[in-house]
Amino acid sequence: MGQTSTRDRIVVAAARLLQRQGYVGTGIKQIAKEAEATLGSVYHFFPGGKEAVAVAAINYSGEEFAAVLREALDSEDDPGAAVEACARQLAEGLRESGWTDGCPVTAAALETLGTESGIQQACADALRGWEQMVADKLLRSGFQARDARELATTVIGALEGAEVTAQVNRSEEPLRVTGRQLARLMGSYGVSRP
């Protein structure tokens, strides 16, 4: 592994801080300190300041979760089992982080609701991308297009909500239950395997 670029260090540090303390609670100086970068270099890479750093961090986090989701979806032929595996993985990750590392996309989205910000757009793009991955898995598994779309929206909405509930309760159970119920819901469609 080569040297991580200063810009990459800033983005990763911002992503971690957003995940743990949200957008409002994260300052530009703290991002610089965490990234072992000067404030000048943060503004050099992100002339738009904190919002520009946050957008890059959300895009990074969105990709990071997309990789987790992709791996889970590819781990099982059956889409229900794959989604359940994803929920289990999220639950374990949350527990290992001491219930602090929730979804930075959700956290930033909730804090910036009602604003026409780049942050809101980045959050919407991330959620849409995740839904598309789930829908693609369902389509490959023989689901009708409309069912695949609607189920994908349900899966991402349920996982995001269960993640917040798991954090609040400091328990894996909300995610594990949601994973099981989503698998059951998918199984109820009786799609014959292609």
VOMAR-630195 format. One record per residue (C-alpha): residue number from 1; chain; x, y negated, z. Coordinates in steps of 0.2 Angstrom, whole numbers, plus 5000, padded with zeros to 4 digits. Last residue first. Layout:
REM VOMAR-630195
   resi   chain      x      y      z
    NUM       A      X      Y      Z
...
REM end
This chain:
REM VOMAR-630195
   resi   chain      x      y      z
    194       A   4828   5096   4935
    193       A   4822   5099   4953
    192       A   4803   5100   4955
    191       A   4797   5084   4964
    190       A   4786   5089   4978
    189       A   4783   5071   4983
    188       A   4782   5076   5002
    187       A   4801   5079   5001
    186       A   4804   5061   5000
    185       A   4794   5057   5015
    184       A   4802   5071   5025
    183       A   4820   5064   5021
    182       A   4814   5047   5026
    181       A   4807   5054   5042
    180       A   4824   5063   5046
    179       A   4834   5047   5042
    178       A   4823   5036   5052
    177       A   4824   5048   5067
    176       A   4843   5048   5066
    175       A   4844   5029   5064
    174       A   4832   5026   5079
    173       A   4841   5039   5089
    172       A   4859   5033   5088
    171       A   4857   5022   5104
    170       A   4863   5006   5110
    169       A   4844   5000   5111
    168       A   4847   4984   5102
    167       A   4860   4991   5091
    166       A   4849   5006   5086
    165       A   4835   4994   5083
    164       A   4846   4984   5071
    163       A   4851   4999   5062
    162       A   4833   5006   5061
    161       A   4828   4990   5052
    160       A   4842   4991   5039
    159       A   4839   5010   5037
    158       A   4820   5007   5035
    157       A   4822   4993   5022
    156       A   4835   5002   5012
    155       A   4824   5018   5011
    154       A   4808   5009   5008
    153       A   4815   4999   4994
    152       A   4822   5015   4987
    151       A   4805   5024   4989
    150       A   4797   5010   4979
    149       A   4809   5010   4965
    148       A   4810   5029   4964
    147       A   4791   5030   4964
    146       A   4790   5018   4950
    145       A   4802   5027   4939
    144       A   4795   5045   4942
    143       A   4806   5056   4953
    142       A   4817   5070   4944
    141       A   4832   5070   4955
    140       A   4842   5059   4943
    139       A   4828   5046   4946
    138       A   4830   5048   4964
    137       A   4849   5045   4964
    136       A   4846   5030   4953
    135       A   4833   5023   4965
    134       A   4845   5025   4979
    133       A   4859   5016   4970
    132       A   4847   5002   4964
    131       A   4841   4999   4982
    130       A   4859   4996   4987
    129       A   4862   4984   4973
    128       A   4846   4974   4977
    127       A   4851   4973   4996
    126       A   4868   4966   4990
    125       A   4861   4954   4978
    124       A   4849   4947   4991
    123       A   4863   4945   5003
    122       A   4874   4936   4991
    121       A   4859   4924   4986
    120       A   4855   4920   5004
    119       A   4874   4916   5007
    118       A   4874   4905   4991
    117       A   4861   4895   5000
    116       A   4844   4889   4996
    115       A   4839   4890   5014
    114       A   4823   4897   5021
    113       A   4833   4911   5030
    112       A   4851   4908   5034
    111       A   4852   4917   5050
    110       A   4842   4932   5045
    109       A   4853   4934   5029
    108       A   4869   4933   5038
    107       A   4864   4946   5051
    106       A   4857   4958   5037
    105       A   4872   4957   5026
    104       A   4884   4959   5041
    103       A   4876   4976   5045
    102       A   4879   4981   5063
    101       A   4897   4982   5070
    100       A   4894   4979   5088
     99       A   4886   4995   5095
     98       A   4902   5000   5104
     97       A   4910   5002   5087
     96       A   4910   5021   5088
     95       A   4891   5021   5091
     94       A   4888   5010   5076
     93       A   4899   5021   5065
     92       A   4890   5037   5071
     91       A   4873   5029   5068
     90       A   4878   5023   5050
     89       A   4884   5041   5046
     88       A   4868   5049   5052
     87       A   4858   5037   5042
     86       A   4869   5041   5027
     85       A   4867   5060   5030
     84       A   4848   5058   5031
     83       A   4848   5048   5014
     82       A   4858   5063   5006
     81       A   4846   5076   5014
     80       A   4831   5067   5006
     79       A   4840   5065   4990
     78       A   4844   5084   4988
     77       A   4860   5086   4979
     76       A   4870   5081   4994
     75       A   4887   5072   4997
     74       A   4884   5061   4982
     73       A   4871   5050   4991
     72       A   4882   5049   5006
     71       A   4897   5044   4996
     70       A   4887   5031   4986
     69       A   4880   5024   5003
     68       A   4897   5022   5011
     67       A   4904   5014   4995
     66       A   4889   5003   4994
     65       A   4892   4998   5012
     64       A   4909   4992   5008
     63       A   4903   4983   4992
     62       A   4890   4973   5002
     61       A   4903   4969   5015
     60       A   4915   4962   5001
     59       A   4900   4952   4994
     58       A   4896   4946   5011
     57       A   4914   4941   5015
     56       A   4915   4931   4998
     55       A   4898   4922   5002
     54       A   4905   4919   5020
     53       A   4921   4911   5014
     52       A   4911   4900   5002
     51       A   4899   4895   5016
     50       A   4914   4891   5028
     49       A   4923   4879   5016
     48       A   4918   4876   4998
     47       A   4936   4874   4994
     46       A   4939   4892   4997
     45       A   4956   4898   4992
     44       A   4965   4882   4997
     43       A   4952   4879   5011
     42       A   4958   4895   5019
     41       A   4976   4891   5015
     40       A   4975   4874   5024
     39       A   4967   4882   5039
     38       A   4983   4893   5040
     37       A   4982   4912   5039
     36       A   4984   4925   5052
     35       A   4967   4932   5046
     34       A   4959   4931   5064
     33       A   4966   4914   5066
     32       A   4960   4907   5049
     31       A   4942   4915   5053
     30       A   4943   4907   5070
     29       A   4947   4890   5063
     28       A   4932   4892   5050
     27       A   4920   4896   5064
     26       A   4909   4911   5067
     25       A   4894   4909   5078
     24       A   4882   4902   5065
     23       A   4887   4916   5052
     22       A   4885   4931   5064
     21       A   4895   4937   5079
     20       A   4901   4954   5076
     19       A   4897   4957   5057
     18       A   4901   4939   5053
     17       A   4918   4941   5062
     16       A   4922   4957   5053
     15       A   4917   4950   5036
     14       A   4927   4934   5039
     13       A   4943   4944   5044
     12       A   4941   4954   5028
     11       A   4939   4939   5017
     10       A   4953   4929   5025
      9       A   4965   4945   5023
      8       A   4960   4946   5005
      7       A   4964   4928   5002
      6       A   4981   4930   5010
      5       A   4985   4945   4999
      4       A   4987   4962   5007
      3       A   5005   4967   5005
      2       A   5007   4983   4995
      1       A   5000   5000   5000
REM end
